[in-house]
């Protein structure tokens, strides 16, 4: 199965999941409280607000801290832990665009380094390298499958060399 096949299967599987299944999973995980709607009889969601009193989260945090073993942290400390992270000031879109358009000498050096790519390896050099690999493999026991792979590589190199001659 290729990566593309896996993505197609995952997308198809996701579309097969009903909204009620997702609601039940979120309710079970205590992310959302559900109350039956008077009009439809189906559950309606009330997302947990960040501004809700923290005592509603205490029991949930205790269960979480037992699982993750976050000892020594209160609910307030755990929730506000990101406030100590250093951040930059809020930038407007024009400021972001201007910062991206500025090119420093270091950036120019990186561009020059990218242009100095390794030269292409000739078919002759590749075949010589395969001969060395083959000699190394022959020294090992039970080397038939590895030798078959070397032969496949050798055939691929020869095919590429023939195409480039045309």
PEFENWO-V794977 format. One record per backbone hydrogen bond with DSSP energy under -1.0 kcal/mol. CO is the residue of the C=O (numbers start at 1). NH is the residue of the N-H. Records with the same first field share a line. If there is no record, write none. Layout:
# PEFENWO-V794977
CO = NH ; NH
This chain:
# PEFENWO-V794977
2 = 6
3 = 7
4 = 8
5 = 9
6 = 10
7 = 11
8 = 12
9 = 13
10 = 14
11 = 15
12 = 16
18 = 22
19 = 23
20 = 24
21 = 25
22 = 26
23 = 27
24 = 28
25 = 29
26 = 31
27 = 30
33 = 46
35 = 44
37 = 41
42 = 37
44 = 35
46 = 33
49 = 52
53 = 56
54 = 57
57 = 61
58 = 62
59 = 63
60 = 64
61 = 65
62 = 66
63 = 67
64 = 68
65 = 69
69 = 71
74 = 78
75 = 79
76 = 80
80 = 83
81 = 84
82 = 85
92 = 96
93 = 97
94 = 98
95 = 99
96 = 100
97 = 101
98 = 102
104 = 108
105 = 109
106 = 110
107 = 111
108 = 112
109 = 113
110 = 114
111 = 115
115 = 117
122 = 126
123 = 127
124 = 128
125 = 129
126 = 130
127 = 131
128 = 132
129 = 133
130 = 134
131 = 135
132 = 136
133 = 137
134 = 138
137 = 140
143 = 147
144 = 148
145 = 149
146 = 150
147 = 151
148 = 152
149 = 153
150 = 154
151 = 155
152 = 156
153 = 157
154 = 158
155 = 159
156 = 160
157 = 161
158 = 162
159 = 163
160 = 164
161 = 165
162 = 166
